[in-house]
Amino acid sequence: MSKKLTAAYSEASIKVLKGLEPVKQRPGMYTRTENPLHIIQEVIDNASDEALGGYGRQISVTLHADSSVSVEDDGRGIPFGLHPDEGVPVVEIVFTRLHAGGKFDKAAGGAYTFSGGLHGVGVSVTNALSNRLDVTVWREGKVATLGFANGDVAQALEVRPQTSAERSNKKSGTRVTAWPNTKYFDSPNFPIAELQRLLRSKAVLLPGVEVVLLNEKNGERLSWRYEDGLRGYLLEGLAGSDTLIPLFEGEHAADSSRNGEESFADGEGAAWVVAWSEEGPLLRESYVNLIPTPAGGTHESGLRDGLFQAVKSFVELHNLQPKGVKLLAEDVFARVSFVLSAKVLDPQFQGQIKERLNSRDAVRLVSACTRPALELWLNHHVEHGKKLADLVIKQAQARTRAGQKVEKRKSSGVAVLPGKLTDCESTDITRNELFLVEGDSAGGSAKMGRDKEFQAILPLRGKVLNTWETERDRLFANNEVHDIAVAIGVDPHGRDDKVDLSNLRYGKICILSDADVDGSHIQVLLLTLFFRHFPQLIDLGHICVARPPLFRVDAPGRSTKSGGKKPEQKIYALDAGELEAILDKLRKDGVRDTQWAISRFKGLGEMSAEQLWETTMNPDTRRLMPILLGDLDTEATTGMMNMLMGKGEAAARRGWLEERGNLVEVDI
């Protein structure tokens, strides 16, 4: 006989993690845990930000024989005087407090106008995940030393005058030596090749700055210094591969005094070098404020858009486009190699490890930098432009032929598509998306706002049937379920069935419902349908949930502290938490509470086609959540779904709600 254990839930159950404890308990939230490279990269990024600001000419990284790593720069040195509010040495605060740093103040007179550090957690994470960490600072004729053990101060701050040799050399800067704690990482070893690539890229992005790597274990010393920056780096990476036309390179920074650039802060912009080749490997690297973004992001989307619009304009101007051929951005981008370095005043990254840029304005910023420059270059070098146009047209023709082959294979035995389905023009399954939209009103906005090239819309009337206990041969008795199955082109099946997915018509099937309780209910019913009767679509990553905003903030035009001007903005928030973060940022920009207006969307039907596209359907700016099984295995997930959706499980649901109902936020 099993005994049900009940844990007491009281005020004492709430634990508050202080200092660096959140990092130690959940290191994966703050860094990559495969190896210690990323926590050392945080220190390297700080040194790079000094050089980016013009305060350093050398960055040295040393791999010591005792497995520690030192990073030394010749920048200004971290201040070590007492903080005016905290009464603690500033250098101690930097290494022991989360969300403390010199990069929050982006004003023209701030310590760092453009930087990769954003959240003030970088080197404090390094400290938290190290057995030992020593800091030495040379600043204003003095030397300060400080030591930590497991994130706590082990050697109090000591300050002494610099030696005569140090004073004569005007020595300044910071040296950080860390001994990573191996218990937090899968492997204690540094990936040397990845570290070398990181340091080389810093040298590329900081022309004239020397970056040194010294390995005491084998005595190897490597040094990088690039005077020609991005161009030399790309050519080195292409390893002698033939390029179709000369490299397209340039650099542009926004100036608020120029027409059309008032919405960007002074100095925001990009530097780039782009190569097209007919064959061979491609090199694609991007950076934001010197931070590598291996997962890309909105700045890469801006480059893609700028190149596409410029080439498309050239093709149309010179009447080069064959009849029946439609150019897409992927045709221009298919054979592109590039190195892109963007400067963004207040970048928003996806997660603390900053592998992907999410700032929506970066699309427009980089596109506005690259499109005019490439249009001008192509029209000054018409022969090169025609060569590029020929390559792009060939890519478009090959894509069209591939789509026709897929269509021919699917032509026999396909059911008649539902009449209310507004289909897309493309037959490329990897690009096509189907939006299952709640209600005819929202469906109308989605039809007008979509990209008809690759986005299809299927409006759903009312709430979908709870299909958890519906027999498979009775599914099609429900019109909505029938239309969904026919539209996607796949028959209902089990998890272990052999199912023919060759007729699948869309690579992404996106559930789009209101951002309220009813919308969440519709999401659950549709996810129940797919989990129960189309499980292999979930396993293969085809099912997603679109996340429309719940609030809109109409913010007034304003001047930024850095001298730029921001026009009136419509800023969207998914939920109350994100809304509060937006309002906090507006207050920091000097906007008073009475100057903005907040609207709450009652449903998708209230949103215009343009708003729906910008916030929910545009691949460059939307939030799309892929559906995965998560930590539970299939059997456990099935048991949970049965308890939640089964008709005979009312008692189990009631017990579950009594136990967990206090965790739910009610939307009234």
C-alpha positions in Angstrom: 0.0 0.0 0.0 1.6 3.3 -1.1 1.5 6.3 1.2 1.0 9.8 -0.3 3.6 12.2 1.0 2.5 15.9 1.3 5.1 18.5 1.8 4.3 21.6 3.8 4.0 24.8 1.7 4.4 27.9 3.8 6.2 31.2 3.9 9.4 29.4 4.8 9.2 27.3 1.6 10.2 30.4 -0.5 14.0 30.5 -0.8 15.8 33.6 -1.9 19.2 33.0 -3.6 21.6 35.8 -2.8 24.9 36.9 -4.3 26.2 34.4 -6.8 24.2 31.4 -5.6 21.8 31.6 -8.6 24.8 31.0 -10.9 26.1 28.1 -8.9 22.8 26.4 -8.8 21.8 26.9 -12.4 25.1 27.5 -14.3 23.4 26.5 -17.6 21.3 29.7 -17.5 24.3 31.9 -17.5 27.0 30.1 -19.6 27.7 27.1 -21.8 28.7 24.1 -19.6 30.4 21.9 -22.2 33.7 23.5 -21.2 35.0 26.6 -19.4 35.7 28.6 -22.6 32.7 30.9 -22.3 33.4 32.1 -18.8 36.9 33.1 -20.0 35.3 34.7 -23.1 33.4 37.0 -20.7 36.8 38.4 -19.5 38.1 38.6 -23.0 35.0 40.5 -24.0 35.6 43.1 -21.3 39.1 43.6 -22.5 37.8 44.0 -26.1 35.2 46.6 -25.0 38.1 48.7 -23.6 39.9 48.4 -27.0 36.6 49.2 -28.8 36.4 52.4 -26.8 39.9 53.3 -27.9 41.6 52.6 -24.5 43.8 49.6 -25.3 46.2 48.3 -27.9 47.0 44.8 -26.7 45.0 41.8 -25.2 47.0 38.9 -23.9 45.6 35.5 -22.9 47.8 32.9 -21.1 47.0 29.2 -20.6 49.0 28.4 -17.5 50.5 25.0 -16.6 48.3 24.7 -13.5 45.1 24.9 -15.8 44.4 28.5 -14.9 43.9 31.2 -17.5 45.0 34.8 -17.4 43.5 37.7 -19.5 45.4 41.0 -19.4 44.7 44.3 -21.2 46.2 47.7 -21.3 43.0 49.6 -20.9 41.9 52.0 -18.2 41.8 49.4 -15.4 38.7 48.6 -13.3 38.1 51.4 -10.7 38.9 50.1 -7.2 37.8 53.0 -5.1 34.6 52.8 -2.9 31.3 52.8 -4.7 29.4 56.1 -3.8 26.2 54.2 -2.9 27.4 50.7 -1.8 30.5 51.7 0.2 32.3 48.7 -1.2 35.3 48.7 -3.6 34.0 48.9 -7.2 36.2 46.1 -8.4 34.8 43.8 -5.7 31.2 44.7 -6.8 32.0 43.9 -10.4 33.1 40.3 -9.6 30.6 39.5 -6.8 27.3 41.1 -7.8 24.9 40.1 -10.5 23.7 43.0 -12.7 26.4 45.4 -11.7 28.7 46.9 -14.3 29.8 50.0 -16.3 27.8 49.3 -19.4 24.3 50.2 -18.5 24.8 53.9 -19.0 24.7 54.3 -22.8 24.8 58.1 -22.7 27.3 60.0 -24.7 29.4 60.6 -21.6 29.1 57.0 -20.3 32.1 54.7 -19.8 31.0 52.5 -22.7 28.7 53.8 -25.5 29.0 50.6 -27.6 29.8 47.4 -25.8 29.0 43.7 -25.8 28.4 43.6 -22.1 24.8 44.3 -21.3 23.5 42.6 -18.2 26.4 43.1 -15.7 26.6 39.3 -15.1 29.6 38.4 -17.2 32.7 38.3 -15.0 30.6 37.7 -11.9 29.7 34.4 -13.6 33.4 33.7 -14.2 34.0 34.3 -10.5 31.1 32.2 -9.4 32.2 29.1 -11.4 35.9 29.3 -10.5 37.7 27.7 -7.6 39.9 30.8 -7.4 40.1 34.1 -9.2 42.8 36.8 -8.8 42.5 40.4 -10.1 45.3 42.9 -10.5 44.5 46.5 -11.6 47.0 49.2 -12.7 45.4 52.5 -12.5 46.3 56.2 -11.8 49.8 55.3 -10.5 48.6 52.6 -8.2 48.4 48.8 -8.2 45.4 47.0 -6.6 45.1 43.3 -6.0 42.1 41.2 -4.9 41.5 37.5 -4.6 38.4 35.3 -4.6 37.6 31.7 -3.8 34.4 30.1 -5.1 33.0 33.5 -5.7 33.7 35.0 -2.3 36.4 37.4 -1.3 39.4 35.4 0.0 42.1 38.2 -0.1 40.9 41.7 0.7 41.7 44.5 -1.6 45.3 45.7 -1.3 46.5 48.9 -2.9 50.2 50.0 -3.3 52.0 52.6 -5.4 53.3 51.5 -8.8 57.0 50.7 -9.1 59.2 53.2 -10.9 59.3 50.9 -14.0 55.5 50.7 -14.0 55.2 54.5 -13.7 57.8 55.2 -16.4 55.8 52.9 -18.8 52.6 54.5 -17.8 51.2 51.1 -17.1 47.4 50.7 -16.8 45.0 47.9 -17.3 43.5 44.8 -15.7 44.7 41.2 -15.4 42.3 38.5 -14.4 43.5 35.0 -13.6 40.9 32.3 -13.1 40.9 28.6 -12.1 37.6 27.2 -13.5 35.8 24.8 -11.1 35.6 21.6 -13.1 32.5 20.3 -11.4 30.4 22.8 -13.4 31.6 21.7 -16.8 31.3 18.5 -18.9 35.0 18.8 -19.8 37.7 20.8 -18.0 39.7 21.2 -21.2 39.7 24.4 -23.3 38.9 23.8 -27.0 42.2 25.4 -28.3 41.0 25.8 -31.9 37.8 27.6 -30.8 39.8 29.9 -28.5 42.2 30.7 -31.4 39.3 31.5 -33.7 37.7 33.8 -31.0 41.0 35.7 -30.4 41.7 36.0 -34.1 38.2 37.4 -34.7 38.8 40.0 -32.0 42.0 41.1 -33.8 40.1 41.4 -37.1 37.3 43.5 -35.5 39.8 45.7 -33.7 42.2 46.9 -36.4 45.6 47.8 -35.0 45.1 45.9 -31.7 47.4 43.0 -31.0 45.8 39.9 -29.6 48.3 37.3 -28.1 47.8 33.7 -27.0 50.5 32.1 -24.9 50.3 28.4 -24.0 52.7 27.6 -21.1 52.1 23.9 -21.5 53.8 23.7 -24.9 55.6 27.1 -25.1 53.6 28.1 -28.1 53.0 31.8 -28.7 50.5 33.1 -31.3 49.8 36.7 -32.2 47.2 38.3 -34.4 47.1 41.9 -35.6 45.2 42.9 -38.7 45.6 46.3 -40.3 43.2 45.5 -43.2 40.5 44.1 -40.9 37.5 42.2 -42.3 38.8 42.0 -45.9 41.9 40.0 -44.9 40.0 37.8 -42.6 37.4 36.8 -45.2 40.1 36.1 -47.9 42.0 34.0 -45.4 38.9 32.1 -44.5 38.0 31.4 -48.2 41.5 29.9 -48.5 42.0 30.9 -52.1 38.6 30.0 -53.5 37.6 31.9 -56.6 35.1 34.6 -56.2 32.6 35.5 -58.9 33.1 39.3 -58.7 35.4 41.5 -56.5 34.6 41.7 -52.8 31.8 44.1 -51.8 32.9 45.8 -48.7 32.0 49.0 -46.8 31.3 50.7 -43.5 28.5 53.0 -42.5 27.6 54.8 -39.2 24.4 56.6 -38.6 24.4 60.4 -38.3 21.2 61.9 -36.9 21.8 65.0 -39.0 21.2 63.1 -42.2 17.7 62.6 -43.6 16.4 59.1 -42.9 18.8 58.3 -40.1 17.1 60.3 -37.3 15.7 57.1 -35.8 19.2 55.6 -35.2 21.7 56.7 -32.5 24.9 58.4 -33.8 27.5 55.8 -34.4 25.1 52.9 -34.9 25.8 51.0 -38.1 27.8 48.2 -39.6 31.0 47.2 -41.4 30.9 44.3 -43.9 32.8 42.4 -46.5 30.8 40.1 -48.9 31.9 37.6 -51.5 29.9 35.6 -54.0 31.3 32.3 -55.4 29.8 29.7 -57.7 31.2 26.7 -55.8 33.2 25.8 -52.8 32.7 26.2 -49.0 31.1 29.4 -47.6 32.4 31.5 -44.7 29.7 33.3 -42.7 30.5 35.1 -39.5 28.7 38.0 -37.7 29.4 40.1 -34.6 27.6 42.7 -32.6 29.8 45.1 -30.6 32.6 42.5 -31.0 30.5 39.7 -29.6 30.4 36.7 -31.9 26.8 35.7 -32.9 27.2 32.1 -34.3 23.4 31.7 -34.4 23.0 34.9 -36.4 20.0 37.1 -35.7 18.4 40.3 -36.9 21.6 41.9 -38.1 22.2 39.0 -40.5 18.6 39.3 -41.6 19.3 43.0 -42.3 22.3 42.1 -44.5 20.2 39.5 -46.3 17.5 42.0 -47.0 19.9 44.8 -48.1 21.7 42.5 -50.6 18.5 41.2 -52.0 16.8 44.5 -52.4 19.9 46.0 -54.1 20.4 43.0 -56.5 16.6 42.9 -57.3 16.7 46.7 -58.1 19.7 46.2 -60.4 18.0 43.3 -62.2 14.8 45.3 -62.7 16.7 48.4 -63.8 18.6 46.6 -66.5 15.6 44.4 -67.5 17.6 41.1 -66.9 14.9 39.0 -65.3 13.5 36.2 -67.5 9.8 35.8 -67.9 8.3 33.5 -65.2 11.3 33.7 -62.8 10.7 35.3 -59.4 13.7 36.3 -57.4 13.8 35.6 -53.6 16.2 36.6 -51.0 17.5 33.0 -50.7 18.6 33.1 -54.4 20.8 36.1 -53.7 22.1 34.7 -50.4 22.7 31.1 -51.4 26.3 31.6 -52.5 27.3 34.4 -50.2 30.2 34.4 -47.8 30.4 37.4 -45.4 31.9 38.9 -42.3 29.5 41.4 -40.7 30.3 43.6 -37.7 27.4 45.6 -36.4 27.4 48.4 -33.8 24.1 48.6 -31.9 23.6 51.0 -29.1 21.4 48.8 -26.9 21.5 45.3 -28.4 19.0 42.6 -27.2 20.4 39.1 -27.3 18.7 35.8 -27.0 20.0 34.5 -23.6 23.1 35.4 -21.6 25.5 33.6 -23.9 24.6 36.1 -26.6 24.7 33.7 -29.6 21.8 35.4 -31.5 20.8 39.0 -31.8 17.1 39.7 -31.3 17.0 43.5 -31.7 14.2 44.3 -34.3 15.7 47.6 -35.3 18.9 45.9 -36.4 17.1 44.5 -39.5 16.4 48.0 -40.7 19.7 49.4 -39.5 22.0 46.9 -41.4 19.7 46.9 -44.5 19.8 50.7 -44.6 23.6 50.6 -44.5 24.2 47.9 -47.1 21.4 48.4 -49.7 22.4 51.9 -51.0 26.1 51.0 -51.0 25.6 47.8 -53.1 23.1 49.5 -55.5 25.7 52.2 -56.1 28.6 49.7 -56.5 26.6 47.5 -59.0 25.6 50.5 -61.2 29.2 51.7 -61.2 30.4 48.2 -62.2 27.7 47.0 -64.5 29.6 44.0 -65.9 30.2 42.6 -62.5 26.6 43.3 -61.7 25.4 41.3 -64.7 27.6 38.4 -63.6 26.0 38.5 -60.2 22.5 38.8 -61.7 23.2 35.7 -63.9 24.3 33.7 -60.8 21.2 34.8 -58.9 18.8 34.0 -61.8 20.3 30.5 -62.1 19.7 29.9 -58.4 16.1 31.0 -58.8 15.6 28.7 -61.9 17.1 25.7 -60.0 14.8 26.4 -57.1 11.7 26.6 -59.3 12.6 23.3 -61.1 13.0 21.6 -57.7 9.6 22.9 -56.6 8.0 21.6 -59.8 9.4 18.1 -59.2 8.0 18.0 -55.7 4.6 19.1 -57.1 4.6 16.4 -59.7 5.2 13.7 -57.1 2.3 15.0 -55.1 -0.2 15.4 -57.9 -1.9 12.0 -57.8 -4.4 11.1 -55.2 -4.4 14.4 -53.3 -7.7 15.3 -51.6 -9.3 18.6 -52.6 -7.9 21.3 -50.4 -10.4 23.1 -48.1 -12.1 26.1 -49.6 -11.3 28.4 -46.7 -7.5 27.6 -47.0 -5.6 30.6 -48.4 -2.6 28.8 -49.8 0.9 30.1 -50.5 2.6 30.3 -53.9 5.8 28.4 -53.1 6.1 24.6 -53.3 9.3 24.6 -51.3 8.3 22.5 -48.2 11.3 23.8 -46.2 10.1 27.4 -46.4 6.3 27.0 -46.4 4.3 27.8 -43.3 0.7 27.2 -42.4 -1.0 29.4 -39.8 -4.0 27.8 -38.0 -5.7 31.0 -37.0 -8.4 31.5 -34.4 -11.5 33.0 -35.9 -12.5 34.4 -39.3 -11.7 38.0 -38.3 -8.1 37.3 -37.3 -7.9 35.0 -40.4 -8.7 38.1 -42.6 -6.0 40.2 -41.0 -3.5 37.3 -41.4 -4.4 36.9 -45.1 -3.8 40.5 -45.7 -0.6 40.7 -43.6 1.1 37.5 -44.6 3.9 37.0 -47.2 1.8 35.1 -49.8 5.0 33.6 -51.3 5.4 31.1 -48.5 2.7 31.6 -45.8 -0.7 30.0 -45.9 -3.7 30.7 -43.7 -6.4 28.4 -42.4 -9.0 30.1 -40.2 -10.7 27.9 -37.6 -14.2 28.5 -36.5 -14.7 28.2 -32.7 -12.9 25.8 -30.5 -11.5 22.6 -32.0 -12.8 19.2 -30.8 -11.1 17.6 -27.9 -9.7 14.6 -29.9 -7.9 12.8 -27.0 -10.4 10.0 -26.9 -11.7 10.2 -30.5 -11.1 7.1 -32.6 -9.0 7.7 -35.6 -11.6 6.6 -38.1 -14.1 9.1 -36.6 -11.7 12.1 -36.7 -12.9 13.3 -40.1 -16.5 13.6 -38.9 -15.3 16.9 -37.5 -15.0 19.6 -40.2 -12.2 21.5 -38.6 -10.0 18.4 -38.0 -10.8 17.2 -41.6 -9.6 20.6 -43.0 -6.4 20.6 -41.0 -5.5 17.1 -42.0 -6.2 17.7 -45.7 -4.4 21.1 -45.7 -1.2 19.7 -44.2 -1.2 16.7 -46.5 -0.6 14.0 -43.8 -2.9 11.3 -42.6 -3.5 10.7 -38.8 -1.1 8.2 -37.5 0.5 6.7 -34.3 4.0 7.3 -33.0 5.3 3.9 -34.2 3.4 3.8 -37.5 5.1 3.9 -40.8 3.7 7.1 -42.2 4.2 8.7 -45.6 5.4 12.3 -45.0 6.2 12.9 -48.7 2.9 14.7 -49.1 3.6 17.1 -46.2 2.8 20.6 -47.7 4.3 22.9 -45.0 7.6 22.8 -43.1 6.1 24.7 -40.2 2.5 24.4 -38.9 2.0 27.4 -36.6 -0.9 27.7 -34.1 -1.9 31.4 -34.0 -4.5 32.3 -31.3 -5.4 35.2 -29.0 -2.9 35.9 -26.2 -5.6 35.2 -23.5 -7.2 32.3 -21.7 -9.4 31.3 -24.6 -6.5 31.4 -27.0 -4.5 29.2 -24.6 -7.4 26.7 -24.5 -7.4 26.6 -28.3 -3.6 26.0 -28.3 -4.1 23.1 -25.9 -6.8 21.5 -28.1 -4.7 21.8 -31.2 -1.6 20.4 -29.5 -3.8 17.5 -28.2 -4.8 16.8 -31.8 -1.2 16.8 -33.0 0.2 14.8 -30.1 -2.5 12.2 -30.2 -3.0 11.8 -33.9 0.0 13.4 -35.7 2.8 12.7 -33.2 5.6 12.4 -35.8 5.0 16.0 -36.9 5.9 17.0 -33.3 8.9 14.7 -33.2 10.3 16.2 -36.4 9.9 19.8 -35.2 7.1 20.8 -37.6 4.6 22.2 -35.0 5.1 25.7 -33.5 3.1 28.2 -31.5 3.1 31.8 -32.6 3.2 34.3 -29.7 1.2 37.5 -30.5 1.6 40.5 -28.1 -0.9 41.3 -25.4 0.0 44.9 -25.0 1.0 47.8 -27.2 2.8 50.9 -25.9 2.6 54.1 -27.9 5.8 55.9 -27.0 6.5 59.6 -27.9 9.4 60.8 -30.0 12.4 61.6 -27.8 16.1 62.5 -27.9 18.5 59.9 -26.6 21.3 60.8 -24.2 23.9 59.8 -26.9 22.6 62.6 -29.2 20.4 60.4 -31.4 16.7 60.9 -32.0 14.0 58.3 -31.7 10.7 58.9 -33.5 7.4 57.9 -32.1 7.3 54.2 -31.5 4.8 51.4 -31.2 6.4 48.8 -28.9 4.8 45.5 -28.3 4.9 43.3 -25.2 4.0 39.6 -24.9 2.8 39.8 -21.3 2.7 42.0 -18.2 6.4 41.3 -17.3 7.6 42.4 -20.6 5.4 45.5 -20.5 6.9 46.5 -17.2 10.4 46.1 -18.6 9.5 48.4 -21.6 8.1 51.0 -19.3 11.2 50.9 -17.1 13.4 51.5 -20.2 11.2 54.4 -21.3 11.5 56.0 -17.8 15.3 55.6 -18.1 15.1 57.4 -21.5 13.4 60.3 -19.7 9.8 59.7 -20.8 7.2 60.5 -18.1 4.4 58.2 -17.2 1.8 60.5 -18.7 3.5 60.6 -22.1 2.8 57.1 -23.2 -0.4 55.2 -23.9 -0.9 51.5 -23.3 -3.4 49.4 -25.3 -4.4 45.8 -24.4 -5.4 43.7 -27.4 -8.6 41.8 -26.8 -7.8 39.5 -29.6 -6.1 39.0 -32.9 -9.1 40.5 -34.7 -8.2 43.9 -33.2 -4.8 43.9 -34.9 -4.3 45.4 -38.3 -2.7 43.3 -41.0 0.5 45.4 -40.7 0.6 44.9 -36.9 0.0 41.2 -37.2 2.8 40.8 -39.8 5.3 42.9 -37.8 4.7 41.3 -34.4 3.7 37.7 -35.2 4.3 36.6 -38.8 7.5 38.3 -40.0 10.3 35.6 -39.7 12.8 38.4 -38.8 10.9 39.9 -35.9 8.3 37.4 -34.6 8.4 35.1 -31.6 7.8 31.5 -32.7 7.9 28.7 -30.1 8.7 25.2 -31.4 6.9 22.4 -29.7 9.1 19.7 -28.1 8.3 17.0 -25.6 10.7 18.5 -23.0 12.1 16.6 -20.0 9.3 14.0 -19.8 9.5 10.8 -21.9 6.7 9.8 -24.2 5.0 7.6 -21.6 5.0 10.2 -18.9 3.8 12.9 -21.3 0.9 10.6 -22.4 -0.1 10.0 -18.8 -0.1 13.8 -18.1 -2.1 14.5 -21.2 -4.6 11.7 -20.3 -5.1 13.3 -16.9 -5.6 16.7 -18.4 -7.8 15.8 -21.4 -9.4 12.5 -20.6 -13.2 12.6 -20.1 -13.1 10.2 -17.1 -10.3 11.9 -15.3 -12.2 14.7 -13.6 -11.2 13.5 -10.1 -7.5 13.4 -11.0 -7.7 16.9 -12.6 -9.4 18.3 -9.5 -6.6 16.9 -7.3 -4.0 18.3 -9.7 -5.6 21.7 -9.7 -5.9 21.8 -5.9 -2.2 21.0 -5.6 -0.9 23.4 -8.4 -3.7 25.9 -8.9 -1.9 28.5 -6.9 0.8 28.6 -9.5 -1.6 29.9 -12.2 -2.0 33.6 -13.0 -5.7 34.3 -13.7 -6.4 36.4 -16.8 -9.8 38.1 -16.1 
